Amino acid sequence: MVDTNKRTKSRRTAPSQTPEILTKPLPQILDEMQDHIRAAAEAARQAELAAKAAREAAGSATKASADAEKRAEDARKAGEKAAEDATRAAADAATRAEQRAGAAMQAAEEAARKSEDADRGARESAQAAVMAAEKAAEDAAQAAADAATRAEQRANAAIQAAAEAAKK
């Protein structure tokens, strides 16, 4: 709580003190006032210079902010362009790889077809060779049988001729 007696006491003692204006000579008071006016003017000039410097700093900061924003926008655009280029390059590479894979698959299928054809041809050739060999063997066996039959007939004829010659 505030002691109201103290306030009243200080008010009572204040009028008993004599103000400086009544104790100092006027020229001294005027000199002090002039000094205070000069100090206030200097402070105002200093404040004006500080305000000017602050305005310039704010302008520089605004310009730096705009420059930074422009650089950030340029960097964003460059990043987007790089991403688009990378995406396009990856898509192109994938397309080329897909085309090469397709061509390789076609070549493999063609090679398999040719291999099957060659295998079929080899089987047919082998079968034909076997058939030709069998035919040749049959023909040779037939020829041998025919030759054996003729030789037997000649031998029998020779035996008969020898037997007839021996009878005479």
NORGIJO-V973722 format. One record per pair of residues at least 4 apart in sequence whose ideal C-beta (glycine too) atoms are under 7 Angstrom apart, sorted by the first residue. I is the first residue (numbers start at 1). J is the second residue. D is the distance in Angstrom with one decimal. If there is no record, write none. Layout:
BEGIN
I & J & D
I & J & D
END
This chain:
BEGIN
4 & 8 & 6.4
5 & 9 & 6.1
6 & 10 & 6.4
7 & 11 & 6.4
8 & 12 & 6.3
9 & 13 & 6.4
10 & 14 & 6.3
13 & 17 & 6.9
18 & 22 & 5.5
18 & 23 & 5.7
20 & 24 & 5.4
21 & 29 & 6.4
24 & 28 & 5.0
24 & 29 & 5.3
26 & 30 & 6.1
27 & 31 & 6.3
28 & 32 & 6.5
29 & 33 & 6.3
30 & 34 & 6.2
31 & 35 & 6.4
32 & 36 & 6.4
33 & 37 & 6.3
34 & 38 & 6.4
35 & 39 & 6.3
36 & 40 & 6.2
37 & 41 & 6.2
38 & 42 & 6.2
39 & 43 & 6.2
40 & 44 & 6.2
41 & 45 & 6.3
42 & 46 & 6.2
43 & 47 & 6.2
44 & 48 & 6.3
45 & 49 & 6.5
46 & 50 & 6.3
47 & 51 & 6.2
48 & 52 & 6.4
49 & 53 & 6.3
50 & 54 & 6.1
51 & 55 & 6.3
52 & 56 & 6.4
53 & 57 & 6.1
54 & 58 & 6.2
55 & 59 & 6.3
56 & 60 & 6.3
57 & 61 & 6.1
58 & 62 & 6.2
59 & 63 & 6.3
60 & 64 & 6.1
61 & 65 & 6.1
62 & 66 & 6.4
63 & 67 & 6.3
64 & 68 & 6.1
65 & 69 & 6.2
66 & 70 & 6.3
67 & 71 & 6.3
68 & 72 & 6.2
69 & 73 & 6.3
70 & 74 & 6.3
71 & 75 & 6.1
72 & 76 & 6.3
73 & 77 & 6.4
74 & 78 & 6.2
75 & 79 & 6.2
76 & 80 & 6.3
77 & 81 & 6.2
78 & 82 & 6.2
79 & 83 & 6.3
80 & 84 & 6.3
81 & 85 & 6.2
82 & 86 & 6.2
83 & 87 & 6.2
84 & 88 & 6.2
85 & 89 & 6.1
86 & 90 & 6.2
87 & 91 & 6.3
88 & 92 & 6.3
89 & 93 & 6.2
90 & 94 & 6.2
91 & 95 & 6.3
92 & 96 & 6.3
93 & 97 & 6.1
94 & 98 & 6.1
95 & 99 & 6.3
96 & 100 & 6.3
97 & 101 & 6.1
98 & 102 & 6.3
99 & 103 & 6.3
100 & 104 & 6.1
101 & 105 & 6.3
102 & 106 & 6.4
103 & 107 & 6.3
104 & 108 & 6.2
105 & 109 & 6.3
106 & 110 & 6.2
107 & 111 & 6.2
108 & 112 & 6.3
109 & 113 & 6.3
110 & 114 & 6.3
111 & 115 & 6.1
112 & 116 & 6.3
113 & 117 & 6.3
114 & 118 & 6.1
115 & 119 & 6.1
116 & 120 & 6.1
117 & 121 & 6.1
118 & 122 & 6.1
119 & 123 & 6.3
120 & 124 & 6.2
121 & 125 & 6.0
122 & 126 & 6.1
123 & 127 & 6.0
124 & 128 & 6.1
125 & 129 & 6.1
126 & 130 & 6.3
127 & 131 & 6.2
128 & 132 & 6.0
129 & 133 & 6.1
130 & 134 & 6.1
131 & 135 & 6.2
132 & 136 & 6.1
133 & 137 & 6.1
134 & 138 & 6.2
135 & 139 & 6.0
136 & 140 & 6.0
137 & 141 & 6.1
138 & 142 & 6.1
139 & 143 & 6.1
140 & 144 & 6.1
141 & 145 & 6.2
142 & 146 & 6.1
143 & 147 & 6.0
144 & 148 & 6.1
145 & 149 & 6.2
146 & 150 & 6.4
147 & 151 & 6.1
148 & 152 & 6.1
149 & 153 & 6.3
150 & 154 & 6.2
151 & 155 & 6.0
152 & 156 & 6.1
153 & 157 & 6.2
154 & 158 & 6.0
155 & 159 & 6.2
156 & 160 & 6.3
157 & 161 & 6.2
158 & 162 & 6.1
159 & 163 & 6.1
160 & 164 & 6.2
161 & 165 & 6.1
162 & 166 & 6.2
163 & 167 & 6.6
164 & 168 & 6.8
END
